[in-house]
Amino acid sequence: MIIIDPHTDDNIYFPLSFFLAKRKALKKYEYIKESDDLSFYFTYKSSSLPRVVTNYLPGFLLFLIVKIEIIIWRRLNKIPRSIVIKKEIDSNSFIFLYKKEHLLKELSFRSDYSIYCHLSHYHLYDVACEAYNSENVFLCYDNDVSGHSYFNKKFPLYNKKLIVVSFFVKDRFFSSNISLEEMRSKIAITGTFHSYKKSSGDFGIYCDDICTLHPIRYMLYKMDLKDPLRKILSMRLSRYTPKKSLIDLILNFREYRQKDYFEFDIVKFYSGHKFSIVAGEGTGAIAIGALEALASGSIPFLTPHESKGLDLPFDSYIQYDGSYDDLKEKIEECFSSEDFKDPNYYRSVAKQFDYKHCLKKFKARIT
């Protein structure tokens, strides 16, 4: 398996830009590095540096910066030179499209082999239909959003199966041994969200006349303190403002590092609550926190799109239709029910998303 431009993000490895910013790499798909016959191919046309920086660089300068970046990246991640290929792609490959979507058309035309494309952050870019509709291109995502209206708007002509390649849940989330009796009868709510004014260039997900990737998180954040439901919600929501210029990035460097987020003991928070709401994106994507909460023994609220393709037992989560009104209704219903299993049941269900099982599924689905 050939990974294309793995230096640009923190999906598998530790990118140089994160090292410079002293930012923690999530490595949500780190298991991919154990793929059979792993090798890397670099195009020298994409970087881990923020786009507010690279968008202003001429091609020749970007090439030089990326070349130096890859050398340092290889040393940081202890990548041997022997697995870097310099010839044409001669086997199936895998690419995270974010920051690299502009490469797909060229790659699909140059290779006769399958190219598996993960759609992480797909609200931020567009892909030419002749690129994603090529016979050798297959789209992948954390869950199956192929029936979601936003996906169909972005990829209207895609008619192949959307392959589920999910993030893995780290071992520390399975470590809690708190019993059902020790858990608080409240709902843990976590996550960040964006919100800004509508504009002609935004990504087209709206709530209350503003643009936001996480409509449900936004609605929960602005819930009236006098709302009767408010007293049973343990809120850890925060607003995140995207950096649209280099000056913004410099002035808000601490926020880019996400230092405050990682200082929070989220395992203890989830495992202390019977229920959790880590609302996914308006794109249909499930949030990694929803499965982390499940691994901690907390029952998540999920939409049909978020759970699709994950093979979750129906009694391992509480389903709502994706609307704020239905979510509030389901919250009220869950507190009038006593039909809850031991937290160890939910932890066992989440085991299919640990490192070992995600690697096994990846090898079976990405051939």
Backbone torsions as a table, in degrees:
resi	resn	phi	psi	omega
1	MET	NA	128.6	178.3
2	ILE	-100.1	126.5	174.7
3	ILE	-98.6	126.6	-177.3
4	ILE	-94.6	125.9	177.5
5	ASP	48.5	58.0	-178.8
6	PRO	-73.4	-6.0	-177.2
7	HIS	-80.9	-9.5	-169.7
8	THR	-84.2	-13.4	-175.3
9	ASP	-145.1	178.1	-179.6
10	ASP	-103.5	23.5	-178.6
11	ASN	-67.6	-37.9	-178.6
12	ILE	-121.5	-41.5	-174.6
13	TYR	-122.1	-175.6	-177.9
14	PHE	-98.9	106.7	-177.0
15	PRO	-75.1	154.4	-178.0
16	LEU	-61.0	-40.1	-178.2
17	SER	-62.0	-33.5	177.6
18	PHE	-70.5	-36.6	177.0
19	PHE	-62.9	-44.1	-179.3
20	LEU	-66.6	-35.5	-178.9
21	ALA	-88.5	-1.8	-176.1
22	LYS	54.9	43.1	-178.4
23	ARG	-103.3	141.1	-178.7
24	LYS	-74.3	131.1	176.6
25	ALA	-84.6	130.8	-177.9
26	LEU	-77.0	-36.1	-180.0
27	LYS	48.7	51.7	-175.6
28	LYS	-66.9	-17.4	-179.4
29	TYR	-125.3	33.7	-175.0
30	GLU	-58.4	-27.8	-178.5
31	TYR	-60.1	-21.3	-178.0
32	ILE	-62.4	-25.1	-178.1
33	LYS	-67.5	-10.2	177.2
34	GLU	-99.2	17.9	176.2
35	SER	-63.7	154.5	179.2
36	ASP	-68.6	139.1	176.5
37	ASP	51.9	50.2	-177.2
38	LEU	-70.0	135.8	172.5
39	SER	-149.4	166.1	-176.8
40	PHE	-122.0	145.3	174.8
41	TYR	-128.0	127.4	-178.8
42	PHE	-111.4	130.3	179.1
43	THR	-91.0	-18.1	-176.3
44	TYR	62.1	26.3	179.6
45	LYS	-121.2	6.9	178.7
46	SER	-143.4	150.0	-174.6
47	SER	-135.1	160.7	175.2
48	SER	-81.6	-11.6	178.5
49	LEU	-64.6	147.5	179.9
50	PRO	-56.9	147.8	-178.5
51	ARG	-65.7	-22.3	176.7
52	VAL	-66.8	-13.7	175.1
53	VAL	-97.8	-54.1	-172.2
54	THR	-70.6	-24.4	-179.8
55	ASN	-62.4	-21.6	-176.9
56	TYR	-100.9	3.8	-177.6
57	LEU	-92.2	134.4	173.4
58	PRO	-66.5	156.1	-174.2
59	GLY	-53.7	-44.6	-176.5
60	PHE	-66.5	-35.8	-179.8
61	LEU	-72.3	-38.8	176.6
62	LEU	-61.6	-41.8	178.9
63	PHE	-58.4	-45.5	-179.2
64	LEU	-66.1	-43.2	-180.0
65	ILE	-63.5	-43.6	-179.6
66	VAL	-65.3	-37.4	179.7
67	LYS	-62.2	-44.4	177.3
68	ILE	-67.4	-40.8	179.8
69	GLU	-58.6	-43.4	-177.9
70	ILE	-66.1	-38.3	178.2
71	ILE	-60.6	-47.4	179.7
72	ILE	-68.0	-40.9	179.6
73	TRP	-59.1	-42.5	179.3
74	ARG	-61.2	-39.4	180.0
75	ARG	-71.4	-39.4	178.8
76	LEU	-61.7	-38.0	-175.5
77	ASN	-102.3	6.2	177.8
78	LYS	54.5	49.3	179.6
79	ILE	-92.4	119.1	178.9
80	PRO	-69.5	144.1	-179.4
81	ARG	-63.3	-24.3	-174.5
82	SER	-64.7	-23.2	-178.2
83	ILE	-96.3	7.4	175.7
84	VAL	-94.6	120.7	-179.2
85	ILE	-96.7	141.0	-179.4
86	LYS	-111.6	-10.2	178.7
87	LYS	-86.2	-173.5	178.5
88	GLU	-68.9	153.9	179.1
89	ILE	-64.1	121.3	-174.8
90	ASP	-123.7	22.8	173.8
91	SER	-159.5	178.7	-179.3
92	ASN	-62.2	147.8	-175.6
93	SER	-133.8	164.2	-178.6
94	PHE	-134.6	137.5	-177.7
95	ILE	-144.5	135.6	169.1
96	PHE	-86.1	117.1	-168.7
97	LEU	-70.4	-24.2	-177.5
98	TYR	-57.8	127.3	-175.9
99	LYS	74.1	-3.1	-177.9
100	LYS	-129.4	9.5	-176.9
101	GLU	-60.1	-28.5	-179.3
102	HIS	-70.2	-11.8	-178.4
103	LEU	-89.9	-17.8	-168.6
104	LEU	-63.5	-42.0	-177.7
105	LYS	-59.4	-47.3	179.8
106	GLU	-65.3	-43.7	-178.9
107	LEU	-63.9	-41.0	-177.4
108	SER	-68.5	-31.6	179.4
109	PHE	-78.6	-27.9	-176.2
110	ARG	-84.5	-21.8	-174.1
111	SER	-115.5	141.2	174.9
112	ASP	-94.9	-1.9	-177.8
113	TYR	-94.1	165.8	-178.8
114	SER	-70.0	139.4	175.6
115	ILE	-120.5	114.4	179.5
116	TYR	-95.2	122.7	-172.0
117	CYS	-116.0	116.2	177.8
118	HIS	-85.0	134.5	-170.8
119	LEU	-95.3	23.6	178.8
120	SER	-49.6	132.4	-179.2
121	HIS	62.8	34.9	-172.6
122	TYR	-69.9	-9.2	175.1
123	HIS	-72.1	-14.6	-174.0
124	LEU	-95.0	-1.3	-177.7
125	TYR	-151.1	163.9	175.7
126	ASP	-119.1	147.1	179.2
127	VAL	-122.0	130.5	179.9
128	ALA	-59.8	136.7	-175.4
129	CYS	-61.8	-32.1	179.7
130	GLU	-69.5	-18.9	177.1
131	ALA	-82.9	-54.1	-176.8
132	TYR	-75.2	-14.7	179.0
133	ASN	-94.4	2.6	176.7
134	SER	-62.2	146.9	-176.2
135	GLU	-59.4	-29.1	-175.1
136	ASN	-96.5	8.2	-179.4
137	VAL	-105.1	130.3	179.3
138	PHE	-129.2	127.9	-177.6
139	LEU	-89.8	143.6	-178.7
140	CYS	-131.5	154.6	177.0
141	TYR	-158.6	171.9	-177.1
142	ASP	-63.8	-34.5	176.3
143	ASN	-145.2	170.9	-175.0
144	ASP	-85.1	99.4	179.9
145	VAL	-101.9	16.3	-174.7
146	SER	-61.8	-21.2	178.1
147	GLY	-95.0	1.3	-177.6
148	HIS	-82.2	141.5	-176.7
149	SER	-62.0	-34.6	-178.7
150	TYR	-68.6	-42.0	176.5
151	PHE	-61.1	-44.4	-178.2
152	ASN	-67.3	-26.1	175.4
153	LYS	-73.8	-36.5	-178.9
154	LYS	-78.3	-36.5	-176.0
155	PHE	-129.6	64.4	-172.1
156	PRO	-64.3	-23.9	-175.9
157	LEU	-103.9	2.7	-178.1
158	TYR	-74.1	123.8	-175.5
159	ASN	-126.2	14.7	175.6
160	LYS	-96.5	172.3	177.5
161	LYS	-71.8	136.5	174.4
162	LEU	-83.2	119.5	-175.0
163	ILE	-85.9	129.9	180.0
164	VAL	-84.6	117.2	172.9
165	VAL	-126.1	95.5	-171.4
166	SER	-93.0	160.9	172.5
167	PHE	-70.6	160.5	178.0
168	PHE	-106.4	153.6	179.8
169	VAL	-95.8	128.0	-176.6
170	LYS	-70.8	153.2	-173.0
171	ASP	-57.5	-32.1	-174.7
172	ARG	-62.1	-24.9	179.9
173	PHE	-73.5	-19.2	178.8
174	PHE	-91.6	-0.8	-170.7
175	SER	-81.1	-16.7	-176.6
176	SER	-69.8	141.0	176.1
177	ASN	-123.7	25.1	178.6
178	ILE	-67.7	135.5	-178.8
179	SER	-85.6	168.6	-179.7
180	LEU	-61.3	-36.5	-178.6
181	GLU	-67.4	-27.9	-178.3
182	GLU	-84.4	-14.6	-176.1
183	MET	-80.7	145.3	178.9
184	ARG	-77.3	141.0	177.2
185	SER	-82.2	60.6	178.4
186	LYS	-137.2	174.0	-177.4
187	ILE	-112.4	122.7	176.1
188	ALA	-80.9	127.1	-179.5
189	ILE	-125.2	121.8	-178.4
190	THR	-132.8	169.8	174.3
191	GLY	127.0	163.1	172.6
192	THR	-109.7	162.5	177.2
193	PHE	-150.2	154.5	175.9
194	HIS	-102.9	152.5	170.1
195	SER	-156.8	126.2	177.2
196	TYR	-152.7	168.4	-175.9
197	LYS	-65.0	148.9	175.0
198	LYS	-59.8	145.2	174.7
199	SER	-151.9	165.8	-178.0
200	SER	-68.1	-19.4	-177.0
201	GLY	-105.0	10.8	-178.2
202	ASP	-80.6	178.8	-172.9
203	PHE	-90.7	2.7	166.9
204	GLY	81.6	27.3	173.5
205	ILE	-117.3	120.6	-169.6
206	TYR	-125.9	155.6	176.0
207	CYS	-157.9	125.4	-179.8
208	ASP	53.9	40.8	177.1
209	ASP	66.2	19.6	172.9
210	ILE	-125.0	162.8	179.2
211	CYS	-98.2	126.9	179.0
212	THR	-150.8	142.1	178.6
213	LEU	-76.4	-23.1	-175.6
214	HIS	-124.7	78.2	-177.1
215	PRO	-57.5	-40.8	-177.8
216	ILE	-68.5	-41.1	177.1
217	ARG	-61.8	-40.1	179.4
218	TYR	-62.8	-44.1	-179.5
219	MET	-66.3	-39.3	177.5
220	LEU	-65.6	-39.1	-178.9
221	TYR	-62.4	-38.5	-177.0
222	LYS	-94.8	11.5	178.6
223	MET	-58.1	136.5	179.0
224	ASP	-60.9	132.0	179.9
225	LEU	-61.4	-20.4	-180.0
226	LYS	-87.9	-4.6	178.1
227	ASP	-63.0	130.0	-178.9
228	PRO	-54.3	-30.3	-178.8
229	LEU	-73.4	-20.8	-173.5
230	ARG	-58.6	-32.4	-175.4
231	LYS	-72.0	-15.3	179.1
232	ILE	-103.8	7.8	179.7
233	LEU	-107.1	126.6	173.6
234	SER	-99.8	101.2	-170.8
235	MET	-88.9	128.1	168.0
236	ARG	-134.5	58.3	178.1
237	LEU	-101.4	146.2	177.6
238	SER	-142.6	147.5	179.5
239	ARG	-88.1	134.2	178.8
240	TYR	-118.2	131.4	-179.9
241	THR	-106.9	114.3	178.9
242	PRO	-58.9	144.9	-179.5
243	LYS	-89.8	112.1	-174.3
244	LYS	-95.8	-4.5	178.7
245	SER	-148.2	164.5	179.0
246	LEU	-63.8	-35.4	178.8
247	ILE	-64.7	-43.7	176.4
248	ASP	-56.7	-43.4	-177.7
249	LEU	-63.1	-42.6	-178.9
250	ILE	-68.1	-43.6	-177.0
251	LEU	-70.2	-24.7	-177.7
252	ASN	-119.1	42.0	-173.7
253	PHE	-63.3	-38.1	179.8
254	ARG	-61.6	-40.3	179.9
255	GLU	-66.2	-36.6	177.2
256	TYR	-62.1	-35.2	-179.6
257	ARG	-73.1	-20.2	-179.8
258	GLN	58.8	34.8	-176.1
259	LYS	-61.8	-44.4	-177.4
260	ASP	-61.6	-38.9	-178.5
261	TYR	-61.3	-44.0	-174.8
262	PHE	-79.6	-9.9	175.6
263	GLU	-83.3	-7.4	-177.3
264	PHE	-87.8	129.0	180.0
265	ASP	-81.0	87.7	-172.6
266	ILE	-76.2	-27.6	178.0
267	VAL	-64.9	-45.9	178.6
268	LYS	-62.2	-37.6	-179.1
269	PHE	-65.2	-50.9	-179.7
270	TYR	-62.8	-47.9	-173.4
271	SER	-68.1	-14.0	177.7
272	GLY	-91.1	3.2	-178.1
273	HIS	-126.7	139.4	178.7
274	LYS	-67.4	-33.2	-174.8
275	PHE	-126.5	160.8	178.3
276	SER	-148.5	145.6	172.9
277	ILE	-127.4	107.6	171.9
278	VAL	-120.5	81.9	-171.2
279	ALA	-62.7	137.7	179.8
280	GLY	-79.7	-166.7	-175.4
281	GLU	-85.0	162.2	172.1
282	GLY	-71.1	-1.9	175.4
283	THR	-86.8	-8.4	-175.2
284	GLY	99.6	-7.6	-176.4
285	ALA	-71.0	137.7	174.4
286	ILE	-77.3	149.6	176.8
287	ALA	-88.8	140.7	179.0
288	ILE	-59.8	-30.6	179.8
289	GLY	-62.0	-28.0	179.7
290	ALA	-64.7	-40.7	179.2
291	LEU	-79.8	-29.2	174.3
292	GLU	-65.6	-39.3	177.0
293	ALA	-64.5	-42.8	178.1
294	LEU	-59.1	-43.2	179.2
295	ALA	-64.9	-24.1	178.8
296	SER	-86.4	-2.1	179.1
297	GLY	94.4	6.9	-178.6
298	SER	-98.5	137.0	-175.3
299	ILE	-82.6	117.8	-178.5
300	PRO	-85.5	154.3	170.1
301	PHE	-94.6	126.5	-178.0
302	LEU	-133.9	151.8	173.5
303	THR	-89.8	164.4	177.1
304	PRO	-58.8	-35.6	178.9
305	HIS	-67.9	-39.7	-177.7
306	GLU	-66.4	-34.1	-177.6
307	SER	-89.7	-14.2	-175.0
308	LYS	-64.4	131.5	176.6
309	GLY	86.2	0.4	-176.5
310	LEU	-101.1	-6.5	178.3
311	ASP	58.1	40.9	177.6
312	LEU	-86.2	133.1	173.5
313	PRO	-59.6	142.3	-174.5
314	PHE	-65.0	-22.0	-180.0
315	ASP	-90.6	10.7	-179.6
316	SER	-100.4	1.8	177.9
317	TYR	-156.0	167.5	177.1
318	ILE	-107.5	122.1	-175.3
319	GLN	-93.4	136.3	170.1
320	TYR	-132.9	162.8	-169.6
321	ASP	-81.2	2.2	178.9
322	GLY	102.1	-9.8	179.1
323	SER	-93.4	153.6	179.6
324	TYR	-65.5	-39.2	-179.5
325	ASP	-63.4	-43.5	-179.6
326	ASP	-69.3	-34.5	176.8
327	LEU	-59.7	-46.3	179.3
328	LYS	-62.4	-37.0	178.8
329	GLU	-66.0	-41.9	-179.6
330	LYS	-69.4	-31.3	175.8
331	ILE	-62.4	-46.0	179.4
332	GLU	-62.7	-39.5	-178.8
333	GLU	-66.5	-40.2	-174.8
334	CYS	-67.2	-26.8	-180.0
335	PHE	-83.9	-7.0	175.8
336	SER	-101.4	3.4	-178.9
337	SER	-111.6	150.6	176.8
338	GLU	-116.9	12.1	-174.0
339	ASP	-87.6	71.3	-179.5
340	PHE	-123.4	142.2	-179.6
341	LYS	-90.1	170.0	176.5
342	ASP	-63.5	143.6	-179.8
343	PRO	-54.1	-28.5	179.7
344	ASN	-64.2	-26.4	176.9
345	TYR	-64.7	-46.1	-178.7
346	TYR	-67.1	-35.9	177.1
347	ARG	-64.6	-38.5	-179.7
348	SER	-68.1	-36.3	177.4
349	VAL	-63.3	-41.0	-177.7
350	ALA	-70.0	-14.4	-178.4
351	LYS	-58.7	-25.2	178.7
352	GLN	-66.7	-9.3	178.8
353	PHE	-109.9	15.9	174.7
354	ASP	-79.2	175.8	-173.5
355	TYR	-56.7	-50.3	-174.9
356	LYS	-62.3	-45.6	-177.0
357	HIS	-72.0	-35.4	177.8
358	CYS	-66.4	-38.3	176.6
359	LEU	-63.4	-43.2	-179.9
360	LYS	-61.5	-43.7	179.6
361	LYS	-68.0	-36.5	179.2
362	PHE	-62.9	-45.4	-179.6
363	LYS	-64.2	-32.9	-179.4
364	ALA	-75.7	-32.6	-174.2
365	ARG	-95.3	-30.4	-178.9
366	ILE	-107.1	99.6	-173.6
367	THR	-109.4	NA	NA
